[in-house]
Amino acid sequence: MSASVEIKNLSKFFAGRGALRDVSLKLAPGTTTTLVGPSGAGKTTLLRCLAGLVSQDAGEILFDGSAVGMLPAERRSVGFVFQSYALFPHMSVRDNLAFGLDVRRVARRQRDARIEELGASLALDGLLDRRPSEISGGERQRVALGRAIAHHPALLLLDEPLAALDPNLASSVREVLLSTIRREKTTVLWVTHDRADALRLGDRVVLMRDGGIEQVGLPSALYRAPQNPFVAAFFGSGTMWRLPVSRNGRGLEVETPLGRIAVAGNSPDTVSLWIRPEALRPAGSSEGTSVRVAEAYYEGDRYRLRVGYEGGETTLEWPPDLPVQAGASIRIRLEPSLVIVLPETSEKSAVR
Amino acid sequence: MTHVRRRWATIASGVLLAVLVCLVVVPLAVVVAGSVFQPRWLGLASESWRSGSQTRWFSYVLDLYGRQIGHSAWLAGLVVLACLLIGVPAAYGLAKGSGPTRRLLRSSLDAPLAVPGIAVAIALIQTYPAARTGGWTLAAGHLLYALPFFVRATGNALASVSLGELEEAAAATGAGKWEAFRRVILPLARPGLTAGALMAFTISWGEFNVSFLLATPTTQTFPSALYLTYTTNSFPVAAAATAIFLAAAIPALVLLQGIAKPETAAFGEPA
């Protein structure tokens, strides 16, 4: 049932402003792609274009190779999960789940079997005869997912389905949604503003900014090999160092404020390094560099430290069993394998 | 402090209730009782009237005003039908529309309520003289007064849900325009729609100002006929006619009360 989806040069303008600018993207059948980006990046607009709830100004959308860009929403075989649930208040949970089957005139027995299957999968068994106003927020979102997938859509679209739920509830709903999506083997595009969700839920991750796609790839690629400082900064804090490269006998190396590291590649003059907190480790007394703790935040499972070195400041995580206070001096070292080397070519486009 | 305030509120609402009972319930009760028991102090009935049993008074009235009653019922039905045909799209437009269009539509719908019925009636006669004989101006006059109430009631039901979002959900789940209307919009509007239809019925059934001027001898309504009964016939006859009039209006009002309550509670808090 699940389709391969191809988005070709999609553009959409609202009041002359580009909400989507020449977006191209492919979704492999049965995979989950997460769509992240700052608010106003065009994530929801892209989702609504795919659903047919807004029409694009240019470009085409293909489901399994056939163009659907001009079809109204109801003829596209999509499922849509809204942040605000948008359940039909006058219908029972059962009728909400069955809505997509009922409008498609699915036979009674088939319909009932499907509702039973979804009820079990989404843990809604005892709630089928309730109204949406009589169930909790987490339950409503599970019903919303069930309604969106009951008719086996070619593409399932989720618009920040967990954003309205408190964190504890969100994590349990996330599990149910994810396991159901995997069982259904649907092609999924999942919009989230949560970076952690983007990385853990997606087979692939798309980062958008200003109506365009900034980077597409595996979660580890976006986190570990960002193409520019914007992508690097989006997925976590860090410090950028722009440093001269020198050549030694074995290859290229960089003299950083926290020690000397080797870098790969063919001899650029300078290199941009992105140092994430986990790239900085506690060091023994004989190694690393001494830095001064400017601020120490205790977070239970770790300390988060802001430390000053010669010429700058950075943050790092510190083991909870090594008590530390602001003003203390600690020794840290760089973990070379976790240092991110930003490609030079994207420098100009990144600094906007 | 709050205790004292609450006591004053109780007293005030008690007084209000007493006033309402004195002005509405008691006079109606007197009329109805008069039609049944025909006490001497209400005035004397004609000989032919007195000779029959009590239930014959009603058949007497029905014989006398059967045609007008029939016409009023037909007219009220016509008004309800027209309200459904015009009012449902209008209420939907009001619920979906935004800003200036919505304000314009709403005020133009409510405008007839601010114009005296006599003025509306004369304007209709002047502008569409030919339509008067068929009773169509009369129907139009009634519609002008019933429609705002119908649209308000239906529109309120639709405004209590996020209509745009539910329509999008319906479309994205595979429902075309008609399916979405039939399965989502209409059921959501139904509480207001039923209340509005009953309101339109009672408004048309009881309308006097416009009817009195627009009615022709063949299209006279029951309220106009009631007026003639009061001025030309004895009181017991008028009382019996009033009882029959109320017999149709009061059940509609009671039903209206029953519908008005669940309208607000039907869907719980918005999801």
HADDOCK unambig.tbl for C-alpha pairs under 7 A between the chains (distance, minus, plus):
assign (segid A and resid 51 and name CA) (segid B and resid 172 and name CA) 6.36 0.50 0.50
assign (segid A and resid 53 and name CA) (segid B and resid 168 and name CA) 6.76 0.50 0.50
assign (segid A and resid 73 and name CA) (segid B and resid 171 and name CA) 5.51 0.50 0.50
assign (segid A and resid 73 and name CA) (segid B and resid 172 and name CA) 5.30 0.50 0.50
assign (segid A and resid 73 and name CA) (segid B and resid 174 and name CA) 6.98 0.50 0.50
assign (segid A and resid 74 and name CA) (segid B and resid 171 and name CA) 4.84 0.50 0.50
assign (segid A and resid 74 and name CA) (segid B and resid 172 and name CA) 5.63 0.50 0.50
assign (segid A and resid 74 and name CA) (segid B and resid 173 and name CA) 6.50 0.50 0.50
assign (segid A and resid 74 and name CA) (segid B and resid 174 and name CA) 3.86 0.50 0.50
assign (segid A and resid 74 and name CA) (segid B and resid 175 and name CA) 5.39 0.50 0.50
assign (segid A and resid 74 and name CA) (segid B and resid 176 and name CA) 5.71 0.50 0.50
assign (segid A and resid 75 and name CA) (segid B and resid 174 and name CA) 6.43 0.50 0.50
assign (segid A and resid 77 and name CA) (segid B and resid 174 and name CA) 6.93 0.50 0.50
assign (segid A and resid 78 and name CA) (segid B and resid 172 and name CA) 6.26 0.50 0.50
assign (segid A and resid 78 and name CA) (segid B and resid 173 and name CA) 6.80 0.50 0.50
assign (segid A and resid 79 and name CA) (segid B and resid 172 and name CA) 6.01 0.50 0.50
assign (segid A and resid 79 and name CA) (segid B and resid 173 and name CA) 5.76 0.50 0.50
assign (segid A and resid 80 and name CA) (segid B and resid 172 and name CA) 5.99 0.50 0.50
assign (segid A and resid 86 and name CA) (segid B and resid 165 and name CA) 6.23 0.50 0.50
assign (segid A and resid 86 and name CA) (segid B and resid 166 and name CA) 5.64 0.50 0.50
assign (segid A and resid 86 and name CA) (segid B and resid 169 and name CA) 6.45 0.50 0.50
assign (segid A and resid 88 and name CA) (segid B and resid 166 and name CA) 6.66 0.50 0.50
assign (segid A and resid 89 and name CA) (segid B and resid 267 and name CA) 5.71 0.50 0.50
assign (segid A and resid 90 and name CA) (segid B and resid 188 and name CA) 6.62 0.50 0.50
assign (segid A and resid 90 and name CA) (segid B and resid 267 and name CA) 6.36 0.50 0.50
assign (segid A and resid 100 and name CA) (segid B and resid 173 and name CA) 5.14 0.50 0.50
assign (segid A and resid 100 and name CA) (segid B and resid 174 and name CA) 5.80 0.50 0.50
assign (segid A and resid 103 and name CA) (segid B and resid 174 and name CA) 6.63 0.50 0.50
assign (segid A and resid 103 and name CA) (segid B and resid 175 and name CA) 5.77 0.50 0.50
assign (segid A and resid 103 and name CA) (segid B and resid 179 and name CA) 6.87 0.50 0.50
assign (segid A and resid 132 and name CA) (segid B and resid 271 and name CA) 7.00 0.50 0.50
assign (segid A and resid 133 and name CA) (segid B and resid 267 and name CA) 6.53 0.50 0.50
assign (segid A and resid 133 and name CA) (segid B and resid 268 and name CA) 5.44 0.50 0.50
assign (segid A and resid 133 and name CA) (segid B and resid 269 and name CA) 6.35 0.50 0.50
assign (segid A and resid 133 and name CA) (segid B and resid 271 and name CA) 6.25 0.50 0.50
assign (segid A and resid 148 and name CA) (segid B and resid 173 and name CA) 6.28 0.50 0.50
